[in-house]
Amino acid sequence: MRFTRLRLSGFKSFVDPTELVIAPGLTGVVGPNGCGKSNLLEALRWVMGESRPTAMRGGGMEDVIFAGAATRPARHHAEVTLVIDNTDRLAPAAFNDADTLDVVRRITRDAGSAYRVGAKEARARDVQMLFADASTGAHSQALVRQGQIAELINAKPAQRRRILEEAAGISGLYQRRHEAELKLRQAEGNLARLDDTVGALA
Ligand code: ATP
């Protein structure tokens, strides 16, 4: 699974439809201050399911929508599409029906976010899982922010371990284990309540 294109429209400073080709290998984004380098990285995180406004340098999720400029009105929605080369067919079964997958996230003022993978509507969790299984995602260490190299050098062993685990491709398994544990706890709670009810009836 490889990212091949990133399309943005109405996202932060990228008000007009913009398409970037992502070539194989390492990609660096260079440009003068304020030209939108960090906004691009945020668009990648956002389309992969980022749910924390603080990670998008905003107070609320709608802050990613173009807020207007002296000569242009604000937009009502923002959309980011990440095009994935799926010729190796590593996408989850529900979406694994094409060689190219468009993962789309759209946010509309007062209506929140909606996701699509290919032609199918998807939930945030589906999209997050798709990228976790591909050992990437909104929190991936493969997206290197300014200043992050220094942070890595000074990182604690537990933080370094998380990076190694992601490289080993087990991030998706951790998320599934966490969800399984939550379900197990809920089932235990239900069983305890059932015992109480049976005890009261006996
Ligand atoms: P630097 O090198 O200084 O870190 P950068 O190239 O990373 O800069 P960004 O931080 O990505 O630049 O872009 C900042 C620009 O994006 C600012 O001009 C800011 O006004 C604009 N911007 C951010 N959010 C929005 C928004 N919602 N609507 C319109 N413009 C926005």
Boltz pocket constraint, residues with backbone or C-beta under 6 A from the ligand:
constraints:
  - pocket:
      binder: B
      contacts: [[A, 11], [A, 12], [A, 13], [A, 31], [A, 32], [A, 33], [A, 34], [A, 35], [A, 36], [A, 37], [A, 38], [A, 39], [A, 40], [A, 62], [A, 63], [A, 64], [A, 65], [A, 66], [A, 67], [A, 68]]
      max_distance: 6.0
